[in-house]
């Protein structure tokens, strides 16, 4: 018989009354009720109340004990009186009348309260993460994470995917973030890189003749922390398939996500398959972002042509249009009766966000017609107003905001304004998981800072322009077979059909300044592999952390990660990063230079 327990702290019920039981766990709470001492004993599974009185030797033993000490109790299970039953606990009908108690370990005074979810401050929580993880809310999140990963693994195998592991120590690769470098002792002056993603390896798995691969892969990126992105490391579901087109990837993955979010979504509605498909260009126009929250019904409309009309006298918009700018309209449903402060507030907010502001028109019905009111309404003829109403699908009691600037800036501010309006007007349905695919990403973008063309996304994506016409095509107009999976405004995954043709790969990299020799040197393994017969292939890599974050209803990835770093990429629990010893540095042939002040 187990020395520590006959039952877990979640298992005891009225049917066990009269049995002698043993349970072990942490002292969750202690309550002294006039010489009767109650102990809430907690383990991984739940809580059971235990009781002793002051005449017992056990009382003297446990009275000075601090909460979170670990004990074993044994005794008779008895039924609680009707007026003391705790319906909030599965074990709330019973309690253990302690006959024997053994102290297994004691706790010092706690730096944070385990029996409460009160905020203890991020630094304290991360420094004492093992205590933070005992708290019910976080403990539950980590269990959810484990269950989600198990479910993903099971569903991938059921879909015919095989699980393989790829190397952790590898070569540096331009994935879009800085690499973590690992010095080599055996090769002085040379460094391994921790993989930002198993991108090249999973493609070589396909080249090796395997058909459907997956991996729960650790990935490492030396980048700044964000609420929905953990600095240092994260986990992703890495997927790759041979002899597939874009639609084949969608059909394979959609059922997995539908079932996963249905299983763990706590009754929320999940988008039916097939998921909605939106091109990148359309998404930026209608939602101002390539990560649209489709729970928000507001759509953005291009009204540049309306503003060009002779019967629209808004000269400030006309001047911006003449300089290559655009005008976008963001409807605000059922707001025309709101006070002027509401509209002025949005105008001031936009200026604080770095925009020129937000003009607006209010719509009311007069003599059977919709008329435009507000500061700029007078600059529009009846015909121009009618055109705005038609394009923006406006109705009586609506208002509309206008943003005018160069396209990228307008997309940015109108996208943020759309989401701000959706939240403030309570238009977002929080009982839904709305999925969509964003497709047809540009292959390249112009880097204003560096004044050169660069990749907009994954450099290994297949362009939608063949080898014959590649050099004849404006690089900034080239579209890739690149796609993202988005849910509720969060990018869940990026993916692509891969470029499996070496000659086309050289062309693709030449547009960002790579010579043939540089490609051969930088991607030696990959380019050689492609030259020995590579199948058409594609895949994606959903982020495990973001999936769990959405399912848990959290906004911060650190709430669903067992041992996260802080936003400065510091591990406060283990004290990393730390300075190596001089001997270690000497063995690695490394000299650390002090940063100049």
DAWO-V127046 format. One record per backbone hydrogen bond with DSSP energy under -0.5 kcal/mol. CO is the residue of the C=O (numbers start at 1). NH is the residue of the N-H. Records with the same first field share a line. If there is no record, write none. Layout:
# DAWO-V127046
CO: NH, NH
This chain:
# DAWO-V127046
8: 11, 12
13: 16
14: 17
16: 19
19: 21, 77
21: 75
22: 6, 7
23: 73
25: 71
26: 28, 42
27: 68
29: 40
31: 33, 38
32: 34
33: 36
35: 37, 54
36: 33, 38
37: 52
38: 31
39: 41, 50
40: 28, 29
41: 48
42: 26
46: 43
48: 41
49: 96
50: 39
51: 98
52: 37
53: 56
56: 59, 60
57: 61
58: 62
59: 63
60: 64
62: 65
66: 69
69: 27
70: 104, 105
71: 25
72: 102
73: 23
74: 99, 100
75: 21
76: 78, 97
77: 18
78: 95
81: 84, 85
82: 85
85: 87
86: 89
89: 92
91: 94
92: 86
93: 80
95: 78, 97
96: 51, 98
97: 76
100: 74
102: 72, 104
105: 70
112: 114
113: 116
121: 125
122: 126
123: 127
124: 128
126: 129
128: 131, 132
129: 133
131: 134, 135
132: 135
135: 139
136: 140
137: 141
138: 142
139: 143
140: 144
141: 145
142: 146
143: 147
144: 148
145: 149
146: 150
147: 151
148: 152
149: 153
150: 154
151: 155
152: 156
153: 157
154: 158
155: 159
156: 161
157: 160
162: 164, 214
168: 170, 195
170: 193
173: 175
178: 222
179: 181
180: 194
182: 192
183: 185
187: 190
190: 184
192: 182
193: 170
195: 220
198: 202
199: 203
200: 204
201: 205
202: 206
203: 207
204: 208
205: 210
206: 209
211: 242
212: 162
213: 240
214: 164
215: 217, 238
217: 236
219: 234
221: 223, 232
222: 178
226: 229
227: 557
229: 226
231: 233
232: 221
234: 219
235: 544, 545
236: 217, 238
237: 542
238: 215
239: 540
240: 213
241: 538
245: 248, 249
246: 250
247: 251
248: 252
249: 253
250: 254
251: 255
253: 256, 257
254: 258
255: 259
256: 260
257: 261
258: 262
259: 263
260: 264
261: 265
265: 268
269: 433
276: 437
278: 439
279: 283
280: 284
281: 285
282: 286
283: 287, 288, 289
284: 288
286: 300
292: 294, 489
293: 296
295: 297, 429
299: 331
301: 303, 329
303: 307
304: 308
305: 309
306: 309
309: 312
311: 313, 381
313: 315
314: 317, 318
315: 319
316: 320
317: 321
318: 322
319: 323
320: 323, 325
321: 324
326: 405
327: 303
328: 403
329: 301, 331
330: 401
332: 335, 399
335: 338
339: 342, 343
340: 344
341: 345
342: 346
343: 347
344: 348
345: 349
346: 350
347: 351
348: 352
349: 353
350: 355
351: 354
359: 402
360: 376
361: 400
362: 364, 373
363: 397
364: 371
366: 369
369: 366
371: 364
373: 362
374: 377, 378
376: 379
377: 380
379: 313
381: 385
382: 386
383: 387
384: 388
385: 389
386: 390
387: 391
388: 392
389: 393, 394
395: 398
397: 335, 336
398: 363
399: 332
400: 361
401: 330
402: 359
403: 328
405: 326
406: 410
407: 411
408: 412
409: 413
410: 414
411: 415
412: 416
413: 417
414: 418
415: 419
416: 420
417: 421
418: 422
419: 423
420: 424
421: 425
422: 427, 428
423: 426
427: 429
428: 430
429: 432
431: 269
432: 434
433: 271, 435
434: 488
435: 276
436: 486
437: 278, 439
438: 484
439: 280
441: 480
443: 456, 457
445: 447, 454
446: 448
447: 451, 452
452: 447
454: 445
458: 461
460: 499
461: 463
462: 481
466: 470
467: 471
469: 473
470: 473
474: 477
475: 478
478: 443, 444
479: 464
480: 482
481: 497
482: 440, 441
483: 495
484: 438, 486
485: 492, 493
486: 436
487: 490
490: 487, 492
492: 543
493: 485
494: 541
495: 483
496: 498, 539
497: 462
498: 500
500: 502
501: 505
502: 506
503: 507
504: 508
505: 509
506: 510
507: 511
508: 511
509: 512, 514
510: 513
515: 519
516: 520
517: 521
518: 522
519: 523
521: 524
523: 527
524: 528
525: 529
526: 530
527: 531
529: 532
530: 533, 534
536: 243
537: 498
538: 241
539: 496
540: 239
542: 237, 544
543: 547
544: 548
545: 549
546: 550
547: 551
548: 552
549: 553, 554
550: 553
556: 559
557: 560
561: 564
566: 569
567: 225
570: 566, 572
571: 575, 576
576: 571
581: 585
582: 586
583: 587
584: 588
585: 590
586: 589
588: 189
591: 593
